[in-house]
Amino acid sequence: MTTTRTAHSGIRGRITALRERGGLGRRNRDRGQTAVEFLGMTPFIILIMLVLWECALIGYTFSLAGNAADVGARKGSGAEYGARIACREGAMKDLPDAWAESAVVTCRGGGSLYEATVTLKVPVLVPGLFDLDTEIKGTAGSPMETQSW
């Protein structure tokens, strides 16, 4: 059995047949549709990126508060004189400027444990857009070091 090819068989023949029926003529009217849809979604994409970045700032603030409290407690527990000053300076030492401006450090010793609490305000990526007014608290303790001669 032999096959014969007609004008409507094969790839080029199908495209010609679609053009004759109006199947591909509609595509010309939809040119640029993807670009228009992308431009329409761009503000939403930017907003989602801002929200994700703010979430990253919140997570980083948790990390900074815990680390600052830990360093402050260790410095305060090992200080022979001026434990509160050593605690505060230790806690504030490595904080970036955006977090150090609003940092509140509370140090107290008593018994066998020296405790430090650091409260940090989460900075806002775009100050005029929205303000979370969220504070993150980090608390740490370190055993008191005794001086024995």
C-alpha positions in Angstrom: 0.0 0.0 0.0 1.5 3.4 -0.9 0.7 6.7 0.6 0.2 9.8 -1.2 0.7 13.2 0.2 -1.8 15.9 -0.4 -1.6 19.6 0.2 -3.1 19.2 3.7 -0.8 16.5 4.9 2.7 17.1 6.4 3.7 20.0 8.6 3.5 22.7 6.0 0.2 21.4 4.7 -1.3 21.5 8.2 -0.2 25.1 8.8 -1.7 26.1 5.5 -4.9 24.4 6.3 -5.1 26.2 9.7 -4.5 29.5 8.1 -7.3 28.9 5.6 -9.7 28.1 8.4 -8.6 31.0 10.5 -6.8 29.1 13.2 -3.5 31.0 13.1 -5.0 34.3 12.2 -6.2 34.7 15.8 -2.6 34.5 17.1 -1.7 37.7 15.5 -4.2 39.5 17.6 -2.7 38.1 20.8 0.8 39.3 20.2 2.3 40.9 23.3 -0.2 39.3 25.6 2.6 37.8 27.8 4.4 41.2 28.1 1.1 42.9 29.2 0.4 40.2 31.8 4.0 40.4 33.1 3.7 44.2 33.5 0.4 43.8 35.3 2.0 41.3 37.7 5.2 43.3 38.3 3.8 45.3 41.3 2.6 42.1 43.0 6.0 40.5 42.4 7.8 43.5 43.9 5.4 43.5 46.9 6.0 39.8 47.6 9.8 40.4 47.4 9.5 43.3 50.0 7.4 41.1 52.3 10.0 38.2 52.0 12.8 40.6 52.7 11.0 41.9 55.8 10.6 38.3 57.0 14.3 37.8 56.6 14.9 41.0 58.7 12.7 39.5 61.4 14.7 36.3 61.4 18.0 38.1 61.5 16.8 40.2 64.4 16.0 37.0 66.4 19.6 35.9 65.7 21.1 39.2 66.7 19.1 39.5 69.9 20.1 36.0 71.1 23.7 36.5 70.3 23.9 39.9 71.9 22.3 38.6 75.1 24.7 35.7 75.2 27.8 37.9 74.7 26.5 40.3 77.3 25.9 37.6 79.9 29.3 36.1 79.4 31.0 39.5 79.7 29.0 40.4 82.8 29.6 37.1 84.5 33.4 37.3 84.0 33.9 40.9 85.0 35.5 41.5 88.4 34.3 45.1 88.7 31.6 47.0 86.7 29.7 43.9 85.6 26.7 45.9 84.3 28.9 48.1 82.1 30.8 45.1 80.8 27.5 43.3 80.0 26.1 46.3 78.2 29.3 47.0 76.2 29.5 43.3 75.3 25.9 43.1 74.1 26.2 46.3 72.0 29.6 45.5 70.5 28.5 43.6 67.4 25.1 45.1 66.8 24.7 46.8 63.4 23.7 50.5 63.5 20.1 49.8 62.4 19.5 47.6 65.5 21.8 49.4 68.0 19.8 52.6 67.8 16.8 51.2 69.5 18.5 48.4 71.6 17.6 48.0 75.2 20.0 46.0 77.3 19.1 44.8 80.8 21.7 43.1 82.9 21.4 41.6 86.4 23.4 39.3 88.5 22.4 37.4 91.5 23.0 34.0 92.9 25.1 31.8 90.7 23.7 33.1 87.3 24.3 36.3 85.5 21.4 37.2 83.1 21.2 39.6 80.2 18.2 40.5 78.2 18.4 42.4 74.9 15.4 43.9 73.2 15.7 44.9 69.6 13.2 46.6 67.3 12.9 45.1 63.8 14.0 47.7 61.2 11.6 48.4 58.4 12.9 48.1 54.8 10.6 50.8 53.4 9.8 53.2 56.3 6.9 55.0 54.7 5.2 51.9 53.4 4.4 50.1 56.6 5.8 49.9 60.1 5.6 46.6 62.0 6.6 48.1 65.4 7.8 44.7 66.4 10.3 44.1 69.2 12.3 40.9 69.6 13.7 39.9 73.0 16.7 37.7 73.5 17.6 36.4 77.0 20.7 34.5 78.1 22.4 33.5 81.2 26.0 32.6 82.2 27.3 31.0 85.4 29.1 33.5 87.7 32.8 33.2 87.6 34.4 33.4 91.1 37.8 34.7 91.6 39.9 32.5 93.9 43.3 33.5 94.9 
